[in-house]
């Protein structure tokens, strides 16, 4: 995604985003929930858009695959509500 002022971040484990009942919260929670079944899936990653919209995603690749090469975001996203 090549959108100016968009950055990658990670949700802390106790982030309220996991409790949101909208699509954002649901997707974030599902990646958290299913991480245990897909060993290299990493939950809690989000893209933060300039308007403060967040898009959760899970990053990972099958074992032994170099198809995807993601690095962990260094920034933590912690919404105020």
N, CA, C and O atoms as CSV, one atom per row, in Angstrom:
chain,resi,resn,atom,element,x,y,z
A,1,UNK,N,N,0.855,-1.168,0.000
A,1,UNK,CA,C,0.000,0.000,0.000
A,1,UNK,C,C,0.902,1.233,0.000
A,1,UNK,O,O,1.734,1.407,0.891
A,2,UNK,N,N,0.732,2.062,-0.982
A,2,UNK,CA,C,1.567,3.240,-1.115
A,2,UNK,C,C,0.709,4.487,-0.912
A,2,UNK,O,O,0.427,5.224,-1.857
A,3,UNK,N,N,0.307,4.706,0.316
A,3,UNK,CA,C,-0.516,5.855,0.662
A,3,UNK,C,C,0.280,6.735,1.619
A,3,UNK,O,O,0.701,6.275,2.680
A,4,UNK,N,N,0.488,7.992,1.251
A,4,UNK,CA,C,1.267,8.868,2.134
A,4,UNK,C,C,0.688,8.921,3.551
A,4,UNK,O,O,-0.529,8.935,3.735
A,5,UNK,N,N,1.568,8.950,4.535
A,5,UNK,CA,C,1.231,9.046,5.953
A,5,UNK,C,C,0.510,7.816,6.493
A,5,UNK,O,O,-0.071,7.876,7.577
A,6,UNK,N,N,0.532,6.710,5.767
A,6,UNK,CA,C,0.021,5.443,6.286
A,6,UNK,C,C,1.203,4.692,6.870
A,6,UNK,O,O,2.276,4.650,6.269
A,7,UNK,N,N,1.008,4.098,8.045
A,7,UNK,CA,C,2.112,3.369,8.662
A,7,UNK,C,C,1.617,2.052,9.247
A,7,UNK,O,O,0.434,1.890,9.548
A,8,UNK,N,N,2.533,1.133,9.396
A,8,UNK,CA,C,2.231,-0.153,10.013
A,8,UNK,C,C,2.497,-0.058,11.503
A,8,UNK,O,O,3.436,0.608,11.939
A,9,UNK,N,N,1.661,-0.732,12.280
A,9,UNK,CA,C,1.818,-0.755,13.735
A,9,UNK,C,C,1.350,-2.114,14.237
A,9,UNK,O,O,0.806,-2.919,13.481
A,10,UNK,N,N,1.568,-2.347,15.504
A,10,UNK,CA,C,1.121,-3.595,16.120
A,10,UNK,C,C,0.230,-3.253,17.313
A,10,UNK,O,O,0.492,-2.296,18.040
A,11,UNK,N,N,-0.817,-4.039,17.504
A,11,UNK,CA,C,-1.721,-3.842,18.641
A,11,UNK,C,C,-1.139,-4.536,19.868
A,11,UNK,O,O,-0.682,-5.674,19.766
A,12,UNK,N,N,-1.146,-3.880,21.021
A,12,UNK,CA,C,-0.741,-4.584,22.232
A,12,UNK,C,C,-1.765,-5.667,22.556
A,12,UNK,O,O,-2.923,-5.559,22.152
A,13,UNK,N,N,-1.364,-6.688,23.262
A,13,UNK,CA,C,-2.244,-7.816,23.555
A,13,UNK,C,C,-3.525,-7.452,24.272
A,13,UNK,O,O,-4.520,-8.165,24.147
A,14,UNK,N,N,-3.528,-6.362,25.021
A,14,UNK,CA,C,-4.727,-5.940,25.748
A,14,UNK,C,C,-5.450,-4.785,25.053
A,14,UNK,O,O,-6.234,-4.073,25.681
A,15,UNK,N,N,-5.188,-4.603,23.771
A,15,UNK,CA,C,-5.787,-3.490,23.033
A,15,UNK,C,C,-7.311,-3.591,23.004
A,15,UNK,O,O,-7.851,-4.676,22.786
A,16,UNK,N,N,-8.007,-2.478,23.220
A,16,UNK,CA,C,-9.464,-2.496,23.126
A,16,UNK,C,C,-9.965,-2.779,21.712
A,16,UNK,O,O,-11.139,-3.103,21.529
A,17,UNK,N,N,-9.097,-2.660,20.713
A,17,UNK,CA,C,-9.519,-2.932,19.333
A,17,UNK,C,C,-10.051,-4.357,19.213
A,17,UNK,O,O,-11.000,-4.599,18.467
A,18,UNK,N,N,-9.453,-5.302,19.937
A,18,UNK,CA,C,-9.905,-6.695,19.867
A,18,UNK,C,C,-11.342,-6.850,20.365
A,18,UNK,O,O,-11.987,-7.856,20.071
A,19,UNK,N,N,-11.844,-5.890,21.099
A,19,UNK,CA,C,-13.201,-5.956,21.640
A,19,UNK,C,C,-14.218,-5.195,20.804
A,19,UNK,O,O,-15.418,-5.288,21.064
A,20,UNK,N,N,-13.765,-4.450,19.811
A,20,UNK,CA,C,-14.711,-3.686,18.984
A,20,UNK,C,C,-15.655,-4.646,18.272
A,20,UNK,O,O,-15.237,-5.714,17.825
A,21,UNK,N,N,-16.907,-4.273,18.167
A,21,UNK,CA,C,-17.900,-5.140,17.528
A,21,UNK,C,C,-18.041,-4.863,16.032
A,21,UNK,O,O,-18.831,-5.522,15.356
A,22,UNK,N,N,-17.297,-3.910,15.515
A,22,UNK,CA,C,-17.356,-3.637,14.081
A,22,UNK,C,C,-16.401,-4.553,13.325
A,22,UNK,O,O,-15.753,-5.410,13.926
A,23,UNK,N,N,-16.311,-4.376,12.022
A,23,UNK,CA,C,-15.461,-5.236,11.194
A,23,UNK,C,C,-14.002,-5.178,11.612
A,23,UNK,O,O,-13.322,-6.204,11.630
A,24,UNK,N,N,-13.513,-3.996,11.947
A,24,UNK,CA,C,-12.122,-3.862,12.365
A,24,UNK,C,C,-11.826,-4.743,13.570
A,24,UNK,O,O,-10.853,-5.498,13.563
A,25,UNK,N,N,-12.647,-4.655,14.594
A,25,UNK,CA,C,-12.456,-5.472,15.787
A,25,UNK,C,C,-12.594,-6.951,15.507
A,25,UNK,O,O,-11.853,-7.765,16.058
A,26,UNK,N,N,-13.550,-7.308,14.643
A,26,UNK,CA,C,-13.775,-8.710,14.307
A,26,UNK,C,C,-12.566,-9.306,13.597
A,26,UNK,O,O,-12.121,-10.401,13.941
A,27,UNK,N,N,-12.031,-8.591,12.606
A,27,UNK,CA,C,-10.870,-9.105,11.865
A,27,UNK,C,C,-9.653,-9.180,12.775
A,27,UNK,O,O,-8.918,-10.167,12.740
A,28,UNK,N,N,-9.429,-8.161,13.584
A,28,UNK,CA,C,-8.292,-8.182,14.512
A,28,UNK,C,C,-8.410,-9.375,15.461
A,28,UNK,O,O,-7.428,-10.076,15.703
A,29,UNK,N,N,-9.603,-9.605,15.996
A,29,UNK,CA,C,-9.808,-10.708,16.925
A,29,UNK,C,C,-9.635,-12.064,16.234
A,29,UNK,O,O,-9.064,-12.989,16.812
A,30,UNK,N,N,-10.129,-12.181,14.995
A,30,UNK,CA,C,-10.012,-13.450,14.273
A,30,UNK,C,C,-8.550,-13.795,14.000
A,30,UNK,O,O,-8.166,-14.960,14.109
A,31,UNK,N,N,-7.729,-12.806,13.648
A,31,UNK,CA,C,-6.312,-13.121,13.431
A,31,UNK,C,C,-5.652,-13.536,14.740
A,31,UNK,O,O,-4.760,-14.385,14.745
A,32,UNK,N,N,-6.087,-12.942,15.851
A,32,UNK,CA,C,-5.587,-13.339,17.167
A,32,UNK,C,C,-6.016,-14.771,17.482
A,32,UNK,O,O,-5.211,-15.587,17.933
A,33,UNK,N,N,-7.282,-15.063,17.240
A,33,UNK,CA,C,-7.849,-16.370,17.555
A,33,UNK,C,C,-7.213,-17.499,16.746
A,33,UNK,O,O,-6.903,-18.559,17.290
A,34,UNK,N,N,-7.018,-17.270,15.440
A,34,UNK,CA,C,-6.547,-18.340,14.564
A,34,UNK,C,C,-5.033,-18.440,14.461
A,34,UNK,O,O,-4.524,-19.321,13.768
A,35,UNK,N,N,-4.311,-17.567,15.129
A,35,UNK,CA,C,-2.859,-17.649,15.091
A,35,UNK,C,C,-2.367,-19.012,15.579
A,35,UNK,O,O,-1.392,-19.551,15.055
A,36,UNK,N,N,-3.044,-19.560,16.577
A,36,UNK,CA,C,-2.604,-20.834,17.138
A,36,UNK,C,C,-2.680,-21.987,16.136
A,36,UNK,O,O,-2.001,-22.999,16.308
A,37,UNK,N,N,-3.498,-21.843,15.095
A,37,UNK,CA,C,-3.645,-22.907,14.109
A,37,UNK,C,C,-2.711,-22.724,12.915
A,37,UNK,O,O,-2.557,-23.629,12.095
A,38,UNK,N,N,-2.096,-21.562,12.823
A,38,UNK,CA,C,-1.220,-21.273,11.690
A,38,UNK,C,C,0.046,-20.654,12.266
A,38,UNK,O,O,0.150,-19.436,12.409
A,39,UNK,N,N,1.000,-21.510,12.590
A,39,UNK,CA,C,2.158,-21.131,13.376
A,39,UNK,C,C,2.876,-19.862,12.992
A,39,UNK,O,O,3.375,-19.152,13.865
A,40,UNK,N,N,2.945,-19.554,11.705
A,40,UNK,CA,C,3.697,-18.364,11.324
A,40,UNK,C,C,2.800,-17.136,11.142
A,40,UNK,O,O,3.282,-16.082,10.727
A,41,UNK,N,N,1.505,-17.256,11.447
A,41,UNK,CA,C,0.612,-16.099,11.374
A,41,UNK,C,C,0.882,-15.202,12.574
A,41,UNK,O,O,0.953,-15.673,13.709
A,42,UNK,N,N,1.029,-13.934,12.320
A,42,UNK,CA,C,1.281,-12.984,13.398
A,42,UNK,C,C,0.080,-12.066,13.522
A,42,UNK,O,O,-0.279,-11.370,12.572
A,43,UNK,N,N,-0.533,-12.063,14.678
A,43,UNK,CA,C,-1.728,-11.247,14.887
A,43,UNK,C,C,-1.347,-9.861,15.380
A,43,UNK,O,O,-0.217,-9.620,15.803
A,44,UNK,N,N,-2.304,-8.968,15.315
A,44,UNK,CA,C,-2.129,-7.656,15.912
A,44,UNK,C,C,-1.515,-6.613,15.004
A,44,UNK,O,O,-1.334,-5.472,15.427
A,45,UNK,N,N,-1.188,-6.964,13.770
A,45,UNK,CA,C,-0.632,-5.979,12.854
A,45,UNK,C,C,-1.762,-5.154,12.247
A,45,UNK,O,O,-2.804,-5.694,11.877
A,46,UNK,N,N,-1.554,-3.870,12.151
A,46,UNK,CA,C,-2.543,-2.981,11.552
A,46,UNK,C,C,-1.845,-1.955,10.661
A,46,UNK,O,O,-0.678,-1.621,10.862
A,47,UNK,N,N,-2.589,-1.471,9.680
A,47,UNK,CA,C,-2.181,-0.300,8.924
A,47,UNK,C,C,-2.993,0.858,9.461
A,47,UNK,O,O,-4.211,0.742,9.602
A,48,UNK,N,N,-2.354,1.959,9.761
A,48,UNK,CA,C,-3.041,3.140,10.272
A,48,UNK,C,C,-3.032,4.193,9.161
A,48,UNK,O,O,-1.979,4.678,8.747
A,49,UNK,N,N,-4.229,4.527,8.697
A,49,UNK,CA,C,-4.375,5.502,7.620
A,49,UNK,C,C,-4.333,6.922,8.180
A,49,UNK,O,O,-4.517,7.112,9.383
A,50,UNK,N,N,-4.095,7.921,7.327
A,50,UNK,CA,C,-4.012,9.305,7.801
A,50,UNK,C,C,-5.258,9.781,8.556
A,50,UNK,O,O,-5.153,10.629,9.442
A,51,UNK,N,N,-6.430,9.249,8.217
A,51,UNK,CA,C,-7.664,9.659,8.901
A,51,UNK,C,C,-7.924,8.852,10.172
A,51,UNK,O,O,-9.011,8.924,10.746
A,52,UNK,N,N,-6.912,8.072,10.617
A,52,UNK,CA,C,-6.936,7.251,11.841
A,52,UNK,C,C,-7.755,5.971,11.697
A,52,UNK,O,O,-7.976,5.268,12.683
A,53,UNK,N,N,-8.208,5.658,10.485
A,53,UNK,CA,C,-8.820,4.366,10.234
A,53,UNK,C,C,-7.738,3.310,10.348
A,53,UNK,O,O,-6.619,3.516,9.877
A,54,UNK,N,N,-8.056,2.178,10.968
A,54,UNK,CA,C,-7.076,1.102,11.034
A,54,UNK,C,C,-7.588,-0.104,10.259
A,54,UNK,O,O,-8.782,-0.405,10.256
A,55,UNK,N,N,-6.661,-0.779,9.609
A,55,UNK,CA,C,-6.967,-1.971,8.832
A,55,UNK,C,C,-6.130,-3.101,9.401
A,55,UNK,O,O,-4.913,-3.111,9.220
A,56,UNK,N,N,-6.754,-4.063,10.091
A,56,UNK,CA,C,-5.981,-5.168,10.652
A,56,UNK,C,C,-5.601,-6.175,9.576
A,56,UNK,O,O,-6.324,-6.351,8.595
A,57,UNK,N,N,-4.480,-6.825,9.763
A,57,UNK,CA,C,-4.071,-7.893,8.869
A,57,UNK,C,C,-3.198,-8.863,9.637
A,57,UNK,O,O,-2.599,-8.509,10.653
A,58,UNK,N,N,-3.132,-10.063,9.154
A,58,UNK,CA,C,-2.227,-11.053,9.724
A,58,UNK,C,C,-1.116,-11.293,8.723
A,58,UNK,O,O,-1.374,-11.413,7.525
A,59,UNK,N,N,0.083,-11.364,9.186
A,59,UNK,CA,C,1.219,-11.599,8.303
A,59,UNK,C,C,1.785,-12.968,8.594
A,59,UNK,O,O,1.881,-13.376,9.752
A,60,UNK,N,N,2.153,-13.666,7.565
A,60,UNK,CA,C,2.765,-14.962,7.774
A,60,UNK,C,C,2.956,-15.683,6.465
A,60,UNK,O,O,2.495,-15.226,5.419
A,61,UNK,N,N,3.625,-16.794,6.523
A,61,UNK,CA,C,3.823,-17.620,5.345
A,61,UNK,C,C,3.947,-19.070,5.793
A,61,UNK,O,O,4.328,-19.338,6.933
A,62,UNK,N,N,3.627,-20.003,4.907
A,62,UNK,CA,C,3.769,-21.414,5.275
A,62,UNK,C,C,5.198,-21.723,5.685
A,62,UNK,O,O,6.139,-21.086,5.213
A,63,UNK,N,N,5.355,-22.686,6.552
A,63,UNK,CA,C,6.690,-23.058,7.035
A,63,UNK,C,C,7.632,-23.352,5.872
A,63,UNK,O,O,7.279,-24.065,4.933
A,64,UNK,N,N,8.829,-22.794,5.952
A,64,UNK,CA,C,9.828,-23.035,4.927
A,64,UNK,C,C,9.639,-22.214,3.665
A,64,UNK,O,O,10.404,-22.367,2.712
A,65,UNK,N,N,8.640,-21.350,3.640
A,65,UNK,CA,C,8.374,-20.553,2.447
A,65,UNK,C,C,8.939,-19.151,2.613
A,65,UNK,O,O,8.816,-18.547,3.679
A,66,UNK,N,N,9.547,-18.644,1.578
A,66,UNK,CA,C,10.023,-17.267,1.571
A,66,UNK,C,C,9.134,-16.398,0.702
A,66,UNK,O,O,9.535,-15.316,0.273
A,67,UNK,N,N,7.917,-16.880,0.442
A,67,UNK,CA,C,6.995,-16.142,-0.415
A,67,UNK,C,C,6.697,-14.763,0.157
A,67,UNK,O,O,6.655,-13.774,-0.575
A,68,UNK,N,N,6.493,-14.706,1.457
A,68,UNK,CA,C,6.229,-13.433,2.112
A,68,UNK,C,C,7.356,-13.164,3.100
A,68,UNK,O,O,7.776,-14.060,3.833
A,69,UNK,N,N,7.830,-11.961,3.116
A,69,UNK,CA,C,8.905,-11.626,4.033
A,69,UNK,C,C,8.538,-10.324,4.732
A,69,UNK,O,O,8.954,-9.246,4.305
A,70,UNK,N,N,7.764,-10.422,5.797
A,70,UNK,CA,C,7.318,-9.258,6.544
A,70,UNK,C,C,8.213,-9.045,7.752
A,70,UNK,O,O,8.709,-10.006,8.340
A,71,UNK,N,N,8.415,-7.823,8.113
A,71,UNK,CA,C,9.106,-7.534,9.353
A,71,UNK,C,C,8.111,-6.945,10.331
A,71,UNK,O,O,7.113,-6.360,9.911
A,72,UNK,N,N,8.352,-7.081,11.593
A,72,UNK,CA,C,7.434,-6.576,12.608
A,72,UNK,C,C,7.425,-5.051,12.628
A,72,UNK,O,O,8.483,-4.420,12.616
A,73,UNK,N,N,6.241,-4.464,12.660
A,73,UNK,CA,C,6.185,-3.001,12.815
A,73,UNK,C,C,6.772,-2.604,14.156
A,73,UNK,O,O,6.560,-3.285,15.160
A,74,UNK,N,N,7.501,-1.517,14.175
A,74,UNK,CA,C,8.123,-1.087,15.426
A,74,UNK,C,C,7.209,-0.184,16.240
A,74,UNK,O,O,7.473,0.067,17.416
A,75,UNK,N,N,6.153,0.297,15.638
A,75,UNK,CA,C,5.258,1.229,16.318
A,75,UNK,C,C,4.065,0.472,16.909
A,75,UNK,O,O,3.541,-0.450,16.284
A,76,UNK,N,N,3.643,0.862,18.106
A,76,UNK,CA,C,2.477,0.260,18.760
A,76,UNK,C,C,1.302,1.200,18.593
A,76,UNK,O,O,1.414,2.404,18.821
A,77,UNK,N,N,0.154,0.627,18.186
A,77,UNK,CA,C,-1.058,1.432,18.049
A,77,UNK,C,C,-1.912,1.203,19.280
A,77,UNK,O,O,-2.278,0.064,19.571
A,78,UNK,N,N,-2.234,2.248,20.002
A,78,UNK,CA,C,-3.045,2.143,21.197
A,78,UNK,C,C,-4.119,3.230,21.151
A,78,UNK,O,O,-3.865,4.372,21.534
A,79,UNK,N,N,-5.320,2.875,20.683
A,79,UNK,CA,C,-6.371,3.866,20.565
A,79,UNK,C,C,-6.831,4.363,21.943
A,79,UNK,O,O,-6.729,3.656,22.946
A,80,UNK,N,N,-7.328,5.570,21.956
A,80,UNK,CA,C,-7.772,6.135,23.231
A,80,UNK,C,C,-9.135,5.618,23.639
A,80,UNK,O,O,-9.542,5.780,24.789
A,81,UNK,N,N,-9.850,4.992,22.703
A,81,UNK,CA,C,-11.178,4.455,23.059
A,81,UNK,C,C,-11.379,3.095,22.457
A,81,UNK,O,O,-12.432,2.486,22.646
